[in-house]
Amino acid sequence: MIRTWSPSGREWVLDEVVGSGSEGVVYTVEHRPGLVAKLAPLVAEPEVHRLRLDSLVRQGREPRTVKLLSGTPSRLAWPLETLVTSTGVVGYLMRDMRRAFLPFERQLLPTARRESLPEMTWGTALRTAASLAELLADLHAEGYVVGDLKPDNLWADAEGRTGLADIDSVQFTDGRLAFPCRMRSPGYTAPEGIDSDVLPDRSSDDFVLAVLVHQLLMGGLHPFHGLPADGTPYFSLDDNVRNGRCRFTDPASVLLPRTAPAADLLPRRLRSLFTEVFGRSGLTDPDSRPDAATWARALRAETRPGRLTACDRDDLHVHTVERPWCPWCDQQEHGAVTWGAPRTRSGPSEVSRP
């Protein structure tokens, strides 16, 4: 057990470790099942981090942030109160996202989906993508930049609602104080931030949003996944980003297994947005990228009645009505199962029948 104290002098006892990252460790809080606490023993500048947390706690009570935190379940694991240990390690209390959500990666990995979300379909993935875009658009509208947007700090539920944790790394200003985000995550960094000290902005978040939406809708496939088709050695996803190797915008640039989902399974309006982000203009001109609000509108439009259908072989094989045959059955013929197993339909459906 770890004893901590808030600025008011109240003692909070931290118990079991439930997660950890590059700078912090998350613990359960004794006698408070709805809360967890994050301590940051490895943060580079403890005093700056303390100022950041104090500012976030204060801003959590201001109108712009209160609006972000409204609703049930809360979409943000916002710092509620700062904590300090007897040895001076700084941390904060936050809501336990596990009470309402599952880790976001459960929606990206086929095996995890089948175990945790057996009823999930491509329609659910669309709703999750739309919810994530809406959350990001709301944060941007209030002056916050996530900066280190990635599956590890995201949460989602079976209805497609999303949440964000690791709020202590977001980029924001508080009066004359500026709190930058210098975190970088391989595969989830915009081109201008790869091997660079350039600070992220909203367009950086918009690039990573498109990556995450692609993964959700393509069964977990990263848009820059693949071996270089020209024989160049594969180094990393970031190297593929730098060199524009993307099956979606340049099919001849990468080699993918036959089990990869078909590139044409997406509706036209979403294909157009992906082309804007992952094509040459999106890679070199951040301002040209569609913003999160644009993504939210386009994704919500694809969830409307009549926009989804399911094949006759498997009710979990939901896809856009723009595609005349089932992409998931095609994928199964190549030995991959992305969505569930055949079952008997019961109750109301999210899809229409062709």
Buried (B, 14 or more C-beta within 10 A) or exposed (E): EBEBBBEEEEEBBBBEEEBEBEBBBBBBBBEBEEBBBBBBBEBEEBEEBBBBBBBBBEBBEEEEBEEBBEEEEBBBBBBBBBBBBEEEBBBBBBBBBEEBBBBBBBBBBBEBBBEBBEEBBBBBBBBBBBBBBBBBBBBBBBBBBBBBBBBBBBBBBBEBBBBBBBBBBBBBEBEEEEBBBEBBBEBBBBBBBBEEEEBBBBBBBBBBBBBBBBBBBBBBBBBBBBBBBEEEEBEEBBBBBBBBBBBBBBEEBBBBEEBBBEBEBBBEBBBEBBBBBBBEBBBEEBEBBBBBBBBBBBBBBBBEEEBBBBBEEBBBBBBBBBBEEBBBBBBBEEEBBBBBEEEEEEEEBBBEEE
